[in-house]
Amino acid sequence: MRMRLAPVLVLPLALLGCSDDDPAADPGGGNPPEALEAPTPEEGLQISMRATAMPGEEIWKCQVSELPNRSVASVHRVVSRQTAGIHHMDIMVLTLAGVSLEPGVYDCDGLYREHTALMESGVILFASQNADQTVQLPEGVAANLPARLLVMQEIHYVNTTSEPRDVASYVNAYTMPTSEVREQIWGFAIRDTHLNIPAATEHHEWTRCVMSEDVDLLFLASHTHELGANVTVRSFDGQQPGEVIYSNDDWHAPVLKQFETPLHVPAGSGFEFDCHFINPRREEVRWGFAAQEEMCQIAIVFTPGSFSARCDVVDSSDGVLDDGDGMDETTPPMP
C-alpha cells in the first residue's frame, strides 16, 4: 500500500464539502448551475471553467490560467458551485510542481502522462465533488495565496445520458485583511495507491499514519469512487487505534467534518483510516483516476500553518508503506 501526501497551499478544500443536493441520485445527468457572481477585487477572486460532455462520454479536462490577485490574498472563506453529479473538480498550483504550461484547455490524461511531476509534486488548492459548498475558517485564520499563481483547474465528469451536457464549475475565494490574520492553515491528503479489490467480494484497506509535529485539526474529509461503501477514521496513538472521529457512507458527496473545537493531535499520534469496498464486478479493481478504478484517501486541514508537518505511514492492511518521500499530492492553503 503506497501512501501519498499532498501539501496544502491555501486551504485544502480538496475533497471537502457538504452538499445540499443528492448528486448520486442522477450522476451524469446534471445541468450547468446558475453562474456564481464573482467577488470584486476588494472582496476576493473567482476561478471558473466550463466543458461539454457528449452522450456516454467520460471527460477529464484541465484549464490552465493565472490567478488575478496582484498581492497576497488572505483567503478566509470559499464558496463553490458546480454541475451536480460531477465526479471531481480540483485546482492545482502548477508553479510548485515545476511544470510550466501555456494558458488554455488540455486533456488531463495526456498532461499527467507527459508531466509526472503533477502527480508527484502538485499542490491542490481546492477540490470538491459537491454541487454547492461553503467553507468558513475560524476567526483570524486564513490561507495566504501568493500573487499571480499559475493554476490548473480540472473537471472529471461522466455523462450517462443520451444528450450532450454542459458542465461548469465556479469557485469564489473571499479574503480578509492580511494584517488581521493571526494564524495560517496547512493540510494535505494521505492516500493509498496500492489498492487491489478482489472481484465479487467485500474488501477493507486500512492505513495508519502519525504526525511529525503537534497540530490542531480543523477539517477532515475522505474520498473514494463508487465501490467505496464506507470510510471510517479513528484516532491513533502510535500503537493502537482509538475512537471513531469520522465516518462517511456517501462516496459521491463525502462528509466534510469541521471540528468546532480543534482536535489536538500530538506528534507521534495520528489517524487510522479504513476504506470498505463492495465490488460486484467480475474483475479485480485497482487504484486509478478513472471512474471505474478506485481510490482510498483522507484530507486533513490544520493549524499551525507548518509546511514541514507530515503524517508518516507506519502500518497498513497489506504491509506496503510509504517510502518516506511524503508530500506528493496536497493542498496549500486556500480555503
HUBELCOR-V139307 format. One record per backbone hydrogen bond with DSSP energy under -1.0 kcal/mol. NH is the residue of the N-H (numbers start at 1). CO is the residue of the C=O. E is the energy in kcal/mol with one decimal. If there is no record, write none. Layout:
BEGIN
nh = (NH | NH)
co = (CO | CO)
e = (E | E)
END
This chain:
BEGIN
nh = (4 | 5 | 6 | 9 | 10 | 11 | 13 | 13 | 16 | 25 | 26 | 29 | 43 | 44 | 45 | 47 | 49 | 51 | 53 | 56 | 57 | 59 | 61 | 62 | 63 | 64 | 65 | 67 | 73 | 75 | 75 | 76 | 77 | 78 | 79 | 80 | 81 | 82 | 83 | 86 | 87 | 88 | 89 | 90 | 91 | 92 | 93 | 94 | 95 | 98 | 99 | 104 | 106 | 108 | 111 | 112 | 113 | 114 | 115 | 118 | 120 | 121 | 124 | 125 | 126 | 128 | 133 | 135 | 137 | 141 | 142 | 143 | 145 | 148 | 151 | 152 | 153 | 154 | 155 | 156 | 157 | 159 | 165 | 167 | 169 | 170 | 171 | 172 | 173 | 174 | 175 | 176 | 180 | 181 | 182 | 183 | 185 | 186 | 188 | 190 | 191 | 192 | 193 | 197 | 200 | 201 | 203 | 205 | 207 | 208 | 209 | 210 | 211 | 212 | 215 | 216 | 217 | 218 | 219 | 220 | 221 | 223 | 228 | 229 | 230 | 231 | 232 | 233 | 234 | 235 | 236 | 237 | 242 | 245 | 246 | 248 | 257 | 259 | 263 | 265 | 268 | 269 | 270 | 271 | 272 | 273 | 274 | 275 | 276 | 277 | 278 | 279 | 285 | 288 | 293 | 294 | 297 | 298 | 299 | 300 | 301 | 302 | 303 | 306 | 309 | 312 | 314 | 315 | 317 | 328 | 329 | 330 | 332 | 333 | 333 | 334)
co = (191 | 326 | 189 | 332 | 332 | 333 | 11 | 125 | 13 | 22 | 23 | 26 | 40 | 40 | 173 | 171 | 169 | 167 | 165 | 159 | 54 | 157 | 155 | 106 | 153 | 104 | 151 | 149 | 145 | 73 | 143 | 174 | 174 | 135 | 172 | 133 | 170 | 131 | 168 | 83 | 156 | 156 | 128 | 154 | 126 | 152 | 123 | 150 | 150 | 95 | 94 | 64 | 62 | 60 | 107 | 108 | 109 | 110 | 111 | 115 | 116 | 117 | 330 | 91 | 91 | 89 | 80 | 78 | 76 | 138 | 183 | 75 | 73 | 69 | 65 | 92 | 63 | 90 | 61 | 88 | 59 | 57 | 53 | 51 | 49 | 81 | 47 | 79 | 45 | 77 | 43 | 74 | 177 | 178 | 140 | 140 | 142 | 302 | 300 | 298 | 4 | 296 | 2 | 285 | 281 | 279 | 277 | 275 | 273 | 315 | 271 | 312 | 269 | 310 | 265 | 303 | 263 | 301 | 301 | 257 | 299 | 297 | 225 | 276 | 276 | 248 | 274 | 246 | 272 | 243 | 270 | 240 | 235 | 233 | 233 | 231 | 220 | 218 | 217 | 215 | 211 | 266 | 236 | 209 | 234 | 207 | 232 | 205 | 230 | 203 | 227 | 201 | 197 | 294 | 290 | 286 | 223 | 190 | 221 | 188 | 219 | 186 | 216 | 304 | 306 | 210 | 208 | 208 | 206 | 5 | 5 | 122 | 8 | 8 | 9 | 10)
e = (-1.6 | -1.8 | -1.2 | -4.0 | -6.4 | -1.5 | -2.4 | -1.1 | -2.5 | -1.9 | -1.3 | -2.3 | -1.0 | -2.4 | -2.1 | -2.4 | -1.9 | -2.6 | -3.1 | -1.0 | -2.4 | -3.0 | -2.1 | -2.7 | -3.3 | -3.2 | -2.3 | -2.7 | -2.8 | -1.2 | -2.7 | -2.8 | -1.6 | -2.4 | -2.4 | -2.8 | -2.5 | -2.3 | -2.1 | -1.3 | -1.6 | -1.6 | -1.8 | -1.5 | -2.9 | -2.8 | -3.1 | -2.3 | -1.1 | -1.1 | -1.6 | -1.5 | -3.5 | -2.3 | -1.8 | -2.8 | -1.7 | -2.3 | -3.1 | -1.8 | -1.9 | -3.3 | -9.9 | -3.2 | -1.2 | -2.7 | -2.0 | -2.8 | -2.5 | -2.1 | -2.0 | -2.1 | -3.2 | -1.8 | -3.0 | -2.6 | -2.7 | -2.9 | -2.4 | -2.5 | -2.5 | -2.9 | -2.9 | -3.7 | -2.2 | -3.1 | -2.4 | -3.3 | -3.0 | -3.1 | -2.8 | -2.1 | -2.0 | -1.4 | -2.9 | -1.9 | -1.1 | -2.2 | -1.5 | -2.7 | -1.8 | -2.5 | -4.2 | -3.1 | -1.7 | -1.3 | -2.6 | -1.9 | -2.0 | -2.7 | -2.4 | -2.3 | -3.2 | -2.3 | -2.0 | -3.2 | -3.1 | -3.0 | -1.7 | -1.9 | -2.0 | -2.2 | -2.1 | -2.5 | -1.4 | -2.4 | -2.2 | -2.7 | -2.9 | -2.2 | -1.6 | -1.9 | -3.5 | -2.8 | -1.4 | -2.2 | -2.8 | -2.8 | -1.8 | -3.3 | -2.7 | -1.9 | -3.4 | -1.9 | -2.4 | -2.3 | -2.8 | -3.0 | -3.1 | -3.5 | -2.2 | -2.8 | -2.3 | -1.8 | -1.6 | -2.2 | -1.5 | -2.1 | -2.4 | -2.5 | -1.9 | -3.1 | -1.9 | -2.2 | -1.2 | -2.6 | -2.4 | -1.4 | -2.4 | -9.9 | -3.7 | -1.2 | -2.4 | -1.4 | -5.0 | -1.9)
END
